[in-house]
Amino acid sequence: MRSPRFWTVVLLLFVTALALHSRGDTDRMVPREPLRMMPETIGGWTGQDLPMAEDVLAVLGKGDFLNRLYFKSPQPMNVSQTPVVSNADLPIGVFIGYFPTQRTGQSIHSPQNCLPGAGWTFDSHKYVTLTDVTGKDYRVGEYIISNGESRQFVIYWYQAHGRSIPNEYVARAYMVADAIRMDRTDGALVRVITQISPTESVADARARAVRFTNIMAPLLPRFIPN
């Protein structure tokens, strides 16, 4: 027997198809900067772009992507080197995938689908509210994931039209509403991730990820239009 989750997805896809068909085949595009223009220095962290494999890009589909590792000093010469830093200065990984349209079956991938496929499992998951340095609130998901002895702390959310949403089904429902109301289905997934060192607590790793996220978040409307 199919699970309630399965039928929820089927219903959302059906409603999405009807709504988008009724509104035509094209989205209203709004000006934005490409993600490669994201500042390379954010709050004392310096970024280094990471290449994305062609097969990964093929799965992600048509969009604009940023895959970058931000280091505190000292910064390594290349990504294969490991900087000698304290736990508080461990690097922060940032992935942002922006999709200008989701009308043709293209949709934003959930971290719940991507990370386990790479050997990671989810140890915990919850939704929280973060407040950035300008005072704006963001609803985000927080994960602790593990792969063997390695653990990482993950913050993620979907962002579209000035709205932050931690749940993929709620994000899709808003997308349908915005397609009808605004002729727009664009949106993005934002993911911030950092290692949980064996010599630190989860709270310490979370504090590092939250500190970076709160500084980065106000920059996002340049690349993910409101």
Secondary structure, 3 states (H helix, E strand, C coil): CCCHHHHHHHHHHHHHHHHHHHCCCCCCCCCCCCHHHCCCEECCEEEEECCCCHHHHHHHCCCEEEEEEEECCCCCCCCCCCCCCCHHHCCEEEEEEEECCCCCCCCCCCHHHHHHHCCCEEEEEEEEEEECCCCCEEEEEEEEEEECCEEEEEEEEEEECCEEECCHHHHHHHHHHHHHHHCCCCEEEEEEEEECCCCCCHHHHHHHHHHHHHHHHHHHHHCCCC
